């Protein structure tokens, strides 16, 4: 689950907000926010999407997060709008993002509301995979949060370490 938006400060961050339970309004501690930038690599036939960078943050006791910004890319025209991905163990993948009127998403105070999943069956249906193409070392907190939920469900954890190139 993720979002994209226009160029400007929103393109490079920092990205700030608060994640809360949609049913209770209470903050969610330990949720992870992953911001991923992709770039277009021109080829003779068409552009190819390639990983550019990723940053992540974990929410505090008040559900607040700040994903550090980055300097604009030298060739920023080839870098796509960032994708913002949320993951909270025990919560659903559907979010409602509330930005103040005339506000800029994740620049001005932004609240992300996500629903708690109440049954094991709902949790098992939830997509809990890492975004393809993002190096594992760029999403360690995201992977740890997935493993918290996998442990809740009695599933094996997924690896945090990259697989060496010469091994399967």
C-alpha positions in Angstrom: 0.0 0.0 0.0 1.5 3.3 -0.9 0.9 6.8 -2.1 2.5 9.2 -4.6 2.2 12.9 -5.0 3.6 16.0 -6.8 7.1 17.4 -7.1 8.6 19.9 -4.7 9.4 19.5 -1.0 7.0 16.5 -1.0 9.4 14.8 -3.4 12.4 14.8 -1.1 11.1 15.0 2.5 11.4 14.9 5.4 8.0 13.0 5.7 6.1 13.5 8.9 2.8 12.2 10.3 1.0 10.1 12.8 -0.5 6.7 12.4 -3.6 5.9 14.4 -6.2 3.1 14.8 -9.2 4.1 12.6 -11.6 2.6 15.1 -10.3 4.0 18.3 -8.2 7.0 17.2 -5.4 5.8 19.4 -1.8 6.1 18.2 -0.1 2.9 16.9 3.4 2.4 18.3 5.9 0.3 16.2 4.3 0.9 12.8 6.9 1.3 10.0 6.8 3.9 7.2 9.0 3.2 4.2 9.6 5.8 1.6 10.9 4.5 -1.8 12.2 6.5 -4.7 12.3 4.8 -8.1 14.1 6.2 -11.2 13.5 5.8 -14.9 16.4 4.5 -16.8 16.1 5.4 -20.5 16.6 2.6 -23.0 16.2 2.7 -26.8 12.8 1.0 -26.6 11.3 2.4 -23.3 12.2 3.6 -19.8 12.9 0.9 -17.2 12.1 1.4 -13.6 15.0 1.0 -11.2 15.5 1.4 -7.5 16.9 4.8 -6.5 16.8 5.1 -2.7 14.7 4.2 0.4 14.4 5.6 3.9 12.3 4.3 6.8 11.1 5.2 10.3 9.2 3.5 13.1 6.4 5.3 15.0 6.9 6.3 18.6 4.5 5.8 21.5 2.3 8.7 20.1 2.2 7.0 16.7 4.4 9.8 15.2 7.0 9.3 12.6 9.6 11.3 10.7 11.3 9.7 7.7 14.4 11.7 7.0 14.6 13.6 3.8 17.3 13.4 1.2 19.0 15.8 -1.0 17.4 16.2 -4.4 18.9 13.9 -7.1 21.4 15.5 -9.5 19.2 14.3 -12.4 15.9 14.7 -10.5 13.8 14.6 -13.7 14.5 10.8 -13.9 13.5 10.2 -10.3 9.8 9.4 -9.8 7.6 10.7 -7.1 8.2 8.7 -3.9 6.0 5.8 -2.8 5.1 5.8 0.9 4.3 2.4 2.4 2.9 1.7 5.8 3.1 -1.6 7.8 1.8 -2.2 11.3 1.6 -5.7 12.8 -2.0 -6.7 13.4 -3.4 -3.9 11.2 -4.9 -3.9 7.7 -3.4 -2.6 4.5 -6.1 0.0 3.8 -5.4 3.4 5.0 -7.1 6.8 5.0 -4.7 9.7 4.8 -6.0 13.0 6.3 -4.1 16.1 5.4 -5.2 19.6 6.6 -7.2 21.7 4.1 -4.7 23.2 1.6 -2.0 21.1 3.3 0.8 19.1 1.7 0.8 15.4 2.4 3.5 14.5 4.9 4.9 18.0 5.0 2.0 19.5 7.0 0.5 17.5 9.9 -0.8 14.3 8.3 -2.8 11.5 10.0 -2.8 8.0 8.6 -5.7 5.9 9.9 -5.5 2.1 9.6 -7.9 -0.6 10.8 -7.0 -3.3 13.3 -7.7 -6.8 11.8 -9.7 -8.7 14.3 -9.5 -12.3 13.1 -6.7 -14.7 12.3 -8.3 -15.3 8.9 -8.2 -11.6 8.1 -4.6 -11.4 9.1 -3.7 -14.4 7.0 -5.3 -12.8 4.0 -3.2 -9.7 4.5 -0.4 -9.0 2.1 2.8 -9.0 4.1 5.6 -8.9 1.6 8.4 -6.5 1.1 8.4 -4.3 -2.0 10.3 -6.0 -4.8 13.5 -4.3 -6.0 14.3 -2.5 -2.7 17.6 -3.8 -1.2 17.0 -5.6 2.1 19.5 -3.3 3.9 17.3 -0.3 3.0 14.2 -1.8 4.8 15.4 -3.6 7.9 12.7 -2.0 10.2 10.0 -2.9 7.6 11.2 -6.5 7.6 11.3 -6.7 11.4 7.7 -5.4 11.6 6.6 -8.1 9.1 8.3 -10.7 11.3 6.5 -9.5 14.4 3.2 -10.2 12.7 4.4 -13.5 11.3 5.4 -14.6 14.8 1.9 -13.6 16.0 0.5 -16.0 13.4 2.9 -18.8 14.1 4.7 -18.4 10.7 8.4 -18.6 10.1 10.2 -15.2 10.0 11.6 -13.9 6.7 15.3 -13.2 6.3 16.6 -9.7 7.1 19.9 -10.6 5.5 20.4 -10.5 1.8 21.2 -13.8 0.1 24.7 -13.9 -1.2 24.8 -13.8 -5.1 26.4 -17.2 -5.4 23.8 -19.0 -3.3 20.1 -19.8 -4.1 
